[in-house]
Amino acid sequence: MALNLRFIQVKGIPVLFWSSPKALTIKPPFTSFVLLIIGLAIFGLGEALLISAGYGVSPWTVFAQGLTTVTGWSIGFATFITSIAVLVLWVPLRQMPGIGTISNAIVIALVLEYILPHLPRFELDALQIAQAVFGILVTGFGGAIYLISNLGPGPRDGLMTGVQHLTNWPISGVRASIEILVVIAGLSLGGTVGLGTVLFAIGIGPAVSASLFTLNHFFRDTKL
């Protein structure tokens, strides 16, 4: 059992064959950029599956909903302001944006726009829950692929890696803690929480961590 749970203790992003030598570059290696886009597309698919399941939105969307209740902003504008605020938090955490940071917003938005309408919407609760759980696992796997590309994380993933570097806590615990705090804040502001929201908050950290561990073990078994 101890061996099976080693992924929980992952504390870093592995360097694999598609990792860019430099995060801040306008001419990334071709393989790094391709895997970045693939990872982001898979990440977006996972979020689309969660939305399609109809069992609650992601924690950050709950927070954006809460902001709309308090401020009267649109959900899109609230999401934008939240992203800007998270990027500001990067400064003390010494995180730097890159091509991946910009691509994150573009690719995930495109996937949600064009894939979401074609995903199934089940009537049975058991199938909806299964779809939500699968969506979380897919999101974690896509997140691991694009983080390993080392071309700059998205706003929320950069917050995760920044806090991890600062505290040296396992990635799974850092991500879960951030998501749970965001859910609590969003709920207190008037956002709507569903079962899928709770599952995402608890599960996304371990999903990312397990994916990093598995990819590292498969391509290069190094200590994380």
Residue frames relative to the residue before (quaternion, step in Angstrom):
aa qw qx qy qz dx dy dz
M 1.0000 0.0000 0.0000 0.0000 0.00 0.00 0.00
A 0.6273 0.5554 -0.3403 0.4270 3.57 1.01 -0.83
L 0.6531 0.5111 -0.3135 0.4625 3.55 1.01 -0.83
N 0.6616 0.5274 -0.3029 0.4386 3.56 1.00 -0.83
L 0.7332 0.4044 -0.2241 0.4986 3.58 1.16 -0.56
R 0.3303 0.7636 -0.4990 0.2425 3.60 1.19 0.29
F 0.5918 0.6035 -0.3683 0.3873 3.59 1.07 -0.66
I 0.5675 0.6110 -0.3847 0.3957 3.59 1.14 -0.55
Q 0.7194 0.4634 -0.2388 0.4590 3.59 1.12 -0.69
V 0.3599 0.7433 -0.4965 0.2673 3.62 1.24 0.12
K 0.0999 -0.8331 0.5441 0.0050 3.58 -0.77 1.07
G 0.7950 0.2370 -0.1421 0.5401 3.60 1.17 0.10
I 0.5033 -0.6122 0.5128 0.3302 3.52 -1.37 0.17
P 0.3789 -0.7504 0.4840 0.2429 3.64 -0.59 1.02
V 0.3618 -0.6818 0.5863 0.2458 3.55 -1.28 0.43
L 0.0231 0.8124 -0.5773 0.0790 3.55 -0.44 1.28
F 0.7800 -0.3979 0.2022 0.4386 3.59 -1.25 0.06
W 0.7269 0.4037 -0.2603 0.4909 3.61 1.14 -0.42
S 0.4338 0.6952 -0.4633 0.3374 3.60 1.25 0.21
S 0.3891 -0.7127 0.5343 0.2351 3.57 -0.87 0.96
P 0.5096 -0.6484 0.4611 0.3274 3.64 -0.94 0.80
K 0.7833 0.1748 -0.0874 0.5902 3.57 1.14 -0.67
A 0.3956 -0.7172 0.5217 0.2387 3.55 -0.91 0.92
L 0.7393 0.3568 -0.1976 0.5357 3.56 1.03 -0.82
T 0.3891 0.6892 -0.5197 0.3217 3.55 -0.06 1.31
I 0.3353 -0.7329 0.5532 0.2106 3.56 -1.08 0.71
K 0.7223 0.3147 -0.2224 0.5744 3.57 1.33 -0.04
P 0.0327 -0.8391 0.5429 -0.0054 3.59 0.43 1.21
P 0.6139 -0.5128 0.4282 0.4205 3.60 -1.20 0.37
F 0.6038 -0.6062 0.3817 0.3496 3.56 -1.01 0.88
T 0.6719 0.5021 -0.3024 0.4528 3.59 0.88 -0.96
S 0.6317 0.5373 -0.3296 0.4512 3.59 0.99 -0.82
F 0.6892 0.4840 -0.2842 0.4582 3.56 0.89 -0.95
V 0.6461 0.5206 -0.3250 0.4538 3.60 0.95 -0.84
L 0.6878 0.4603 -0.2865 0.4827 3.60 0.90 -0.92
L 0.5629 0.5739 -0.3845 0.4538 3.59 1.16 -0.53
I 0.6948 0.4727 -0.2738 0.4679 3.58 0.82 -1.03
I 0.6391 0.5193 -0.3262 0.4642 3.58 0.98 -0.84
G 0.6605 0.5158 -0.3042 0.4529 3.57 0.93 -0.91
L 0.6672 0.4954 -0.2974 0.4700 3.56 0.96 -0.87
A 0.6318 0.5269 -0.3323 0.4613 3.59 1.04 -0.76
I 0.6498 0.4942 -0.3103 0.4871 3.59 1.00 -0.81
F 0.6097 0.5501 -0.3333 0.4632 3.58 1.05 -0.82
G 0.6784 0.4918 -0.2837 0.4662 3.57 0.90 -0.96
L 0.6163 0.5420 -0.3384 0.4603 3.57 1.06 -0.76
G 0.6438 0.5278 -0.3205 0.4519 3.57 0.98 -0.84
E 0.6567 0.4910 -0.3084 0.4822 3.58 0.97 -0.86
A 0.6354 0.5288 -0.3294 0.4563 3.59 1.02 -0.77
L 0.6326 0.5267 -0.3244 0.4661 3.58 1.03 -0.79
L 0.6399 0.5208 -0.3222 0.4641 3.58 1.01 -0.80
I 0.6599 0.4992 -0.3034 0.4725 3.58 0.93 -0.90
S 0.6739 0.5135 -0.2902 0.4448 3.56 0.91 -0.98
A 0.5880 0.5924 -0.3644 0.4130 3.59 1.12 -0.63
G 0.3071 -0.8021 0.4678 0.2088 3.58 1.17 -0.55
Y 0.5655 0.6082 -0.3793 0.4080 3.56 1.18 0.49
G 0.7740 -0.2930 0.1587 0.5385 3.56 1.09 0.62
V 0.4294 -0.7061 0.5101 0.2383 3.55 -1.09 0.79
S 0.6807 -0.4822 0.3547 0.4223 3.57 -1.32 0.13
P 0.6839 -0.5100 0.3285 0.4053 3.62 -1.17 0.49
W 0.6817 0.4900 -0.3070 0.4482 3.61 0.90 -0.85
T 0.6167 0.5148 -0.3486 0.4829 3.59 1.15 -0.52
V 0.5920 0.5453 -0.3554 0.4753 3.58 1.11 -0.66
F 0.6503 0.5107 -0.3123 0.4677 3.58 0.97 -0.86
A 0.6481 0.5089 -0.3148 0.4710 3.58 0.99 -0.85
Q 0.6150 0.5367 -0.3373 0.4690 3.58 1.05 -0.75
G 0.6469 0.5231 -0.3140 0.4576 3.57 0.98 -0.85
L 0.6372 0.5251 -0.3226 0.4628 3.57 1.02 -0.79
T 0.6395 0.5220 -0.3367 0.4530 3.58 0.98 -0.77
T 0.6270 0.5446 -0.3304 0.4484 3.57 1.06 -0.73
V 0.7172 0.4526 -0.2386 0.4731 3.56 0.98 -0.91
T 0.8050 0.3338 -0.1385 0.4706 3.57 0.90 -0.99
G 0.4223 -0.6957 0.4777 0.3308 3.58 1.12 -0.58
W 0.4229 0.7002 -0.4684 0.3338 3.59 1.29 0.14
S 0.5429 -0.5594 0.4959 0.3827 3.54 -1.33 0.23
I 0.6343 -0.5412 0.3836 0.3970 3.58 -1.22 0.44
G 0.6302 0.5402 -0.3300 0.4495 3.57 1.07 -0.72
F 0.6848 0.4738 -0.2862 0.4739 3.57 0.91 -0.94
A 0.6278 0.5324 -0.3311 0.4613 3.58 1.03 -0.77
T 0.6397 0.5145 -0.3162 0.4754 3.58 1.04 -0.78
F 0.6415 0.5271 -0.3147 0.4600 3.57 1.02 -0.85
I 0.6676 0.4943 -0.2981 0.4702 3.60 0.88 -0.94
T 0.6269 0.5371 -0.3313 0.4569 3.57 1.03 -0.79
S 0.6522 0.5155 -0.3106 0.4609 3.58 0.97 -0.88
I 0.6422 0.5155 -0.3187 0.4694 3.58 1.00 -0.84
A 0.6538 0.5187 -0.3109 0.4548 3.58 0.96 -0.89
V 0.6468 0.5102 -0.3159 0.4707 3.58 1.02 -0.81
L 0.6365 0.5243 -0.3256 0.4627 3.59 1.03 -0.77
V 0.6063 0.5419 -0.3515 0.4639 3.59 1.08 -0.67
L 0.6391 0.5307 -0.3206 0.4550 3.58 1.06 -0.76
W 0.5320 0.6328 -0.4035 0.3920 3.59 1.23 -0.33
V 0.5800 0.6391 -0.3739 0.3396 3.57 1.06 -0.79
P 0.7363 0.3797 -0.2634 0.4942 3.65 0.66 -0.94
L 0.6605 0.5021 -0.3062 0.4668 3.59 1.22 -0.43
R 0.3905 -0.7628 0.4359 0.2750 3.57 1.39 0.00
Q 0.3784 0.6910 -0.5146 0.3386 3.55 0.96 0.91
M 0.1812 -0.7904 0.5791 0.0837 3.58 -1.06 0.77
P 0.4248 -0.7013 0.5054 0.2690 3.60 -0.93 0.84
G 0.0758 -0.7883 0.6086 0.0498 3.55 -1.25 0.39
I 0.7697 -0.3012 0.2465 0.5060 3.56 -1.25 -0.34
G 0.6300 0.5561 -0.3259 0.4331 3.56 1.06 -0.75
T 0.6104 0.5598 -0.3485 0.4389 3.57 1.10 -0.68
I 0.6861 0.4562 -0.2704 0.4981 3.56 0.97 -0.89
S 0.6558 0.5225 -0.3088 0.4489 3.57 0.93 -0.94
N 0.5561 0.6293 -0.3764 0.3912 3.57 1.12 -0.71
A 0.7100 0.4551 -0.2589 0.4710 3.55 0.78 -1.06
I 0.6925 0.4992 -0.2860 0.4353 3.59 0.89 -0.93
V 0.7239 0.4605 -0.2638 0.4409 3.58 0.68 -1.10
I 0.6721 0.4943 -0.3075 0.4576 3.59 0.86 -0.92
A 0.6333 0.5259 -0.3310 0.4612 3.58 1.01 -0.77
L 0.6590 0.5076 -0.3074 0.4622 3.59 0.97 -0.85
V 0.6453 0.5179 -0.3225 0.4598 3.57 0.97 -0.84
L 0.6590 0.5001 -0.3071 0.4704 3.57 0.92 -0.88
E 0.6512 0.5410 -0.3085 0.4337 3.57 1.01 -0.84
Y 0.8212 0.3052 -0.1216 0.4665 3.56 0.80 -1.04
I 0.6957 0.4567 -0.2792 0.4790 3.62 1.16 -0.44
L 0.6079 0.6127 -0.3514 0.3628 3.57 0.93 -0.90
P 0.6782 0.5001 -0.3294 0.4260 3.67 0.80 -0.82
H 0.7199 0.4561 -0.2483 0.4605 3.59 1.16 -0.48
L 0.5310 0.6323 -0.4107 0.3867 3.59 1.25 -0.03
P 0.5386 -0.6377 0.4378 0.3339 3.61 -1.07 0.68
R 0.1714 -0.7456 0.6341 0.1120 3.53 -1.25 0.57
F 0.2157 -0.8270 0.5126 0.0825 3.53 -0.27 1.32
E 0.4378 -0.6866 0.5207 0.2564 3.54 -1.24 0.56
L 0.6647 0.5126 -0.3063 0.4489 3.58 1.03 -0.77
D 0.5305 -0.6506 0.4466 0.3096 3.57 -0.92 0.95
A 0.6445 0.5415 -0.3316 0.4259 3.58 0.93 -0.89
L 0.6755 0.4817 -0.2936 0.4748 3.58 0.98 -0.82
Q 0.6241 0.5339 -0.3360 0.4610 3.59 1.07 -0.70
I 0.6541 0.4988 -0.3052 0.4798 3.57 0.98 -0.86
A 0.6426 0.5191 -0.3201 0.4639 3.58 0.97 -0.87
Q 0.6510 0.5083 -0.3170 0.4662 3.59 0.99 -0.80
A 0.6365 0.5265 -0.3251 0.4604 3.58 1.01 -0.80
V 0.6599 0.4987 -0.3045 0.4724 3.58 0.93 -0.91
F 0.6476 0.5104 -0.3156 0.4695 3.59 0.95 -0.88
G 0.6312 0.5418 -0.3252 0.4498 3.58 1.03 -0.80
I 0.6418 0.5190 -0.3171 0.4672 3.59 1.02 -0.78
L 0.6561 0.5055 -0.3048 0.4701 3.58 0.97 -0.87
V 0.6534 0.5042 -0.3081 0.4731 3.59 0.99 -0.85
T 0.6282 0.5343 -0.3266 0.4617 3.59 1.00 -0.82
G 0.6688 0.5043 -0.2944 0.4601 3.58 0.93 -0.90
F 0.6562 0.5101 -0.3076 0.4632 3.57 1.01 -0.82
G 0.6625 0.4919 -0.3022 0.4773 3.58 0.94 -0.86
G 0.6335 0.5375 -0.3240 0.4525 3.56 1.03 -0.79
A 0.6458 0.5199 -0.3192 0.4591 3.58 0.99 -0.81
I 0.6485 0.5254 -0.3242 0.4453 3.60 0.92 -0.88
Y 0.7350 0.4212 -0.2645 0.4610 3.58 0.77 -0.95
L 0.6030 0.5420 -0.3665 0.4563 3.62 1.10 -0.52
I 0.6405 0.5227 -0.3210 0.4621 3.59 1.02 -0.79
S 0.5606 0.6104 -0.3886 0.4027 3.61 1.13 -0.51
N 0.2265 -0.8266 0.4872 0.1675 3.58 1.24 -0.48
L 0.4762 0.6515 -0.4597 0.3708 3.57 0.87 0.97
G 0.7148 -0.4122 0.2345 0.5140 3.55 1.23 0.48
P 0.3239 -0.7651 0.5254 0.1838 3.60 -0.73 1.02
G 0.5800 -0.5285 0.4664 0.4084 3.55 -1.30 0.15
P 0.7397 -0.4328 0.2622 0.4437 3.60 -1.22 0.32
R 0.7399 0.4219 -0.2454 0.4629 3.59 0.76 -1.00
D 0.6474 0.4972 -0.3235 0.4786 3.58 1.04 -0.69
G 0.6103 0.5391 -0.3474 0.4649 3.58 1.13 -0.61
L 0.6046 0.5352 -0.3438 0.4795 3.56 1.11 -0.68
M 0.6453 0.5301 -0.3108 0.4538 3.56 0.99 -0.87
T 0.7122 0.4448 -0.2709 0.4708 3.59 0.76 -1.01
G 0.6246 0.5453 -0.3390 0.4445 3.60 1.09 -0.68
V 0.6678 0.4781 -0.2938 0.4890 3.57 0.94 -0.89
Q 0.6291 0.5374 -0.3414 0.4459 3.59 1.03 -0.75
H 0.6548 0.5052 -0.3120 0.4676 3.59 0.95 -0.86
L 0.6644 0.5200 -0.2954 0.4482 3.56 1.04 -0.83
T 0.7916 0.3437 -0.1505 0.4822 3.57 0.89 -0.97
N 0.2666 -0.7731 0.5100 0.2669 3.57 1.22 -0.68
W 0.3652 0.7026 -0.5137 0.3302 3.56 1.15 0.65
P 0.6170 -0.5266 0.4127 0.4144 3.61 -1.19 0.36
I 0.5974 -0.5967 0.4038 0.3522 3.59 -1.06 0.77
S 0.6287 0.5552 -0.3458 0.4206 3.58 0.96 -0.84
G 0.6937 0.4740 -0.2743 0.4678 3.58 0.93 -0.89
V 0.6297 0.5346 -0.3323 0.4552 3.57 1.02 -0.81
R 0.6976 0.4753 -0.2846 0.4543 3.57 0.78 -1.04
A 0.6538 0.5120 -0.3154 0.4592 3.59 0.91 -0.89
S 0.6517 0.5232 -0.3169 0.4486 3.60 0.95 -0.86
I 0.6496 0.5102 -0.3141 0.4681 3.59 0.96 -0.88
E 0.6867 0.4940 -0.2939 0.4451 3.58 0.82 -0.99
I 0.6513 0.5104 -0.3195 0.4618 3.60 0.97 -0.82
L 0.6478 0.5090 -0.3168 0.4700 3.61 0.98 -0.83
V 0.6426 0.5197 -0.3171 0.4652 3.58 1.03 -0.80
V 0.6270 0.5299 -0.3301 0.4659 3.59 1.01 -0.79
I 0.6596 0.5103 -0.3031 0.4612 3.57 0.90 -0.95
A 0.6616 0.4988 -0.3017 0.4717 3.58 0.96 -0.91
G 0.6732 0.5022 -0.2980 0.4537 3.57 0.90 -0.91
L 0.6481 0.5163 -0.3106 0.4658 3.56 1.01 -0.83
S 0.6591 0.5114 -0.3053 0.4592 3.59 0.99 -0.84
L 0.6805 0.4701 -0.2825 0.4859 3.59 1.19 -0.54
G 0.6544 -0.5345 0.3103 0.4356 3.58 1.25 -0.13
G 0.4206 0.7041 -0.4705 0.3254 3.59 1.24 0.25
T 0.4417 -0.6954 0.5091 0.2493 3.56 -1.27 0.43
V 0.1555 -0.7993 0.5788 0.0447 3.55 -0.78 1.10
G 0.0904 -0.7863 0.6101 0.0361 3.55 -0.95 0.95
L 0.7181 -0.4192 0.3113 0.4601 3.56 -1.28 0.05
G 0.6283 0.5442 -0.3319 0.4460 3.58 1.03 -0.78
T 0.6102 0.5557 -0.3395 0.4512 3.57 1.10 -0.71
V 0.6722 0.4904 -0.2852 0.4758 3.55 0.92 -0.96
L 0.6462 0.5198 -0.3155 0.4612 3.57 0.96 -0.89
F 0.6495 0.5123 -0.3134 0.4663 3.59 1.00 -0.85
A 0.6622 0.5251 -0.3111 0.4348 3.58 0.84 -0.98
I 0.7224 0.4288 -0.2400 0.4864 3.56 0.96 -0.89
G 0.7788 0.4337 -0.1808 0.4155 3.54 0.94 -0.94
I 0.5893 0.6186 -0.3913 0.3420 3.62 1.04 -0.58
G 0.6165 0.5529 -0.3510 0.4370 3.61 1.01 -0.71
P 0.6989 0.4400 -0.2732 0.4932 3.61 0.75 -0.97
A 0.6210 0.5500 -0.3497 0.4353 3.62 1.06 -0.70
V 0.6585 0.4833 -0.3002 0.4927 3.59 0.96 -0.85
S 0.6686 0.5167 -0.2948 0.4463 3.55 0.88 -1.00
A 0.6673 0.4960 -0.3000 0.4677 3.59 0.92 -0.90
S 0.6490 0.5165 -0.3145 0.4617 3.58 1.03 -0.77
L 0.6303 0.5180 -0.3257 0.4778 3.60 1.01 -0.80
F 0.6599 0.5171 -0.2959 0.4578 3.55 0.94 -0.94
T 0.6857 0.4950 -0.2799 0.4544 3.58 0.90 -0.97
L 0.6657 0.4944 -0.3052 0.4683 3.59 0.91 -0.89
N 0.6515 0.5078 -0.3132 0.4686 3.56 0.99 -0.83
H 0.6610 0.5080 -0.3011 0.4629 3.58 0.96 -0.88
F 0.6903 0.4915 -0.2850 0.4480 3.58 0.96 -0.83
F 0.7853 0.3437 -0.1752 0.4843 3.58 0.88 -0.92
R 0.7822 -0.1327 0.0857 0.6026 3.57 1.11 -0.62
D 0.2593 -0.8090 0.5102 0.1341 3.56 -0.30 1.23
T 0.1665 0.7795 -0.5787 0.1724 3.56 0.08 1.33
K 0.5676 -0.6012 0.4399 0.3505 3.55 -1.22 0.46
L 0.1936 -0.7848 0.5825 0.0851 3.57 -0.85 1.05
